[in-house]
Amino acid sequence: MSTRDTMELKEETIRAQYEAALGMVLGFDHAPRLAKPLVVAAVAERSPGVGVRPTFRSTVPGMATRSTARPGGVRLAERVEGLADGLVTPVQAAVLNALRRSLAIALAMGETFSAQSGLAELKRANLEGRLPEPRRGEFGELLAGEALVVLFTFANALAYLIAPHVGTSTVELGEVEEVLTDNAPLALQGALWELDQDIGALATDDARLVAVVSAFAEALMKKVQIRAEASSSGGARVSVFTGASWKVEADGLTIAGFKPAKAAKGGMIAMAFKQPHEVVGNHIAKYQSLRLAKMLMAYDFERRLNPFAELGGFIFTHLHLHGGWQAGHGQDHADPDDGGIAQRLLQGGGLSVPVSELLDRPDRQLSGQVGPECQGVHRRGA
């Protein structure tokens, strides 16, 4: 999908869904139909000493196979805040904000899909009791398509927004089961119910909370992708969604069909800089480190030229020090020396090099792969 084909998912359209999204985060009732609860909610007694009566098996034909689970309250905000010790932590607040934002984006995307696919008109006709019988099949397919679109957009946006907070903690989640495609609101409620169950069962601290949310979003995207692929043979109609793309400018999120958006994970790598006299190594390595630091100083902020290749640097030198790994050449000492010298030179001039720009350039392969050790040069004022 080219850039010119990308439409803007307007911010006012997203913010118009904030109230509905917040309502889902604060609480709703849902009876699971496909998944089994991982966390058993305590059922309050009706009277002191008198328990709740058992549920009898229905004798109505066809009713015995239906789920007899009672609707339970899904309170994601309370679940997340329950991990705190009285005050909501920044990580918990970030998770709740990501949930509300991703739900609002999903609802706005569903509204857009409904308008462009003709589903909105069919909804009005069905509400007014004038939906033609021949179009009921199309109506059901479009409702299922909207549910898949909203589910995937929610998972995609949630994974994208939570990515900067993902750390080293990992959790093992099974397959997402409560994937309902009757309509979009029910689909979101089913997904949030299962996420609430996973958080209650696996999240014990902030790190694991973020890991659970991220893993759930990834698992939900995969499940919906499989459903969407199967829908082409007589299932939901999603061509409107797969044939275009939308951009959420405020978040930098691109929605391009059932393709996951990618976001940078984790924070900047910290590095301990050293003075040249503190590095134990041969004088050749120190001299080369000084030369490489000066090359790094030559970075052009406007033209964004690669100092190791386009400004006269020697490619083989950087390859030799950072990729050769030959014994006795001092490459294990050159990295902190490079960073330390560059940092002092930059601080003296009141500048800093955004090394991420070098790392992200497609021609970084020509420069001997500027290693992650150089990310220690702080990106201040770039």
C-alpha positions, 0 to 999 in steps of 0.5 A, a space after each residue: 500500500 503506497 503512501 498516497 493511498 493512505 487515508 487519515 483516521 481523524 483525531 476527532 473521530 477517535 476522540 468521539 469514541 473515548 467515552 464508549 472506550 472508557 466505559 469498556 475499561 471501567 466495566 461491563 458484564 459478559 458471559 463467556 461463550 467459548 473460553 473457560 474462566 481462569 480466575 473464579 469470581 467470588 459469588 456473594 451469598 444472598 443471605 447470611 448462611 444461605 448459599 446460592 442455589 445450584 443451576 438446574 440443567 435445562 430440559 428445553 431441546 437445544 438449550 442443554 448445549 448452550 453455555 450456562 455461565 452467568 454474566 460476570 463483571 469485567 472491571 479492567 481498570 480495577 484489575 490493573 489498579 489492584 496490582 498497586 499498593 494504593 496509588 496507580 503506578 506510571 506503568 499501570 496508567 500507561 496500560 490503561 491509557 493504551 487500552 482506552 486509546 486502542 479501543 477508541 481507535 478500533 471503534 473509529 475504524 469500525 465506524 469508518 468500515 461501516 460507512 464505506 462498506 454500506 453496513 451503516 445503511 443496513 444497520 439503519 434499515 434493520 433498526 427500522 424493521 425494513 431490512 429486505 430478506 434477500 439482504 439479511 445474509 449480506 448484513 450478517 457477513 458485514 457484521 462479522 467483517 466489522 467485528 474482525 476489523 474492530 478486533 484486529 485494529 484493537 489488538 494492533 493499536 494496543 500492541 503498538 502503543 504498549 511496545 515502548 513499555 515492554 521489558 524483559 519479562 515474558 509470559 506464556 499465553 495460550 490461544 485466544 478463545 473468546 473471539 466472537 464475530 456476532 457484532 463489533 461491541 460483543 467482539 470487543 467485550 469477549 476480547 476484554 473479558 479474556 484479557 481480564 482473565 489473563 491479567 488476573 491469572 498471570 500479572 503479579 507486578 508491572 513488568 508482567 502486566 505489560 508482558 501479559 497485555 503485549 502477548 495478548 495483543 499479539 495472540 489476538 492479532 494472529 487469531 483474527 488473521 486466521 479468521 480473516 483468511 478463512 473469511 474469503 471463502 464465504 465468510 465475513 466481507 472485509 475487502 474494504 478494510 484490506 484494500 486501503 490503509 489509514 494513518 493515525 497521525 498522533 500516534 504514528 500508527 498505520 493501519 493497513 489491513 490485517 498487517 501488524 504495525 511495528 513499534 520500537 521496543 524498550 529504551 535506550 542502552 546505557 553505556 559506561 564511558 571511559 577516559 583514554 588512559 583508563 582503557 587497557 589496550 594497545 596504542 593503535 586501538 586508542 589512536 583508531 578510536 580517536 579517529 573514529 570519534 572525530 568521524 562521528 563528530 562530523 555528522 551532518 544534521 541537515 544532510 544526514 550523511 554517514 560519517 563512516 562512508 560518505 565523509 571519508 571514513 575508512 570502512 575497513 577500519 570500523 569493520 576491523 574494530 567492531 566486527 573483526 573480533 581478532 585477538 590482540 586488536 583491542 576491539 573490546 576496549 575501543 567501544 567505550 573509548 569511542 563513546 567516551 571521546 565522542 561524548 567529550 567532544 560533543 559536550 564541548 561543542 554543545 552538541 549531541 549525535 542522534 546515533 539512532 539516525 545512523 542505525 536506522 539508515 539503509 546504508 548502515 551496512 556500508 559502515 560496518 554495522 554501527 553497533 548498539 554500543 554506540 547508542 550510549 552517545 546520548 541524544 540530547 538536543 538533536 
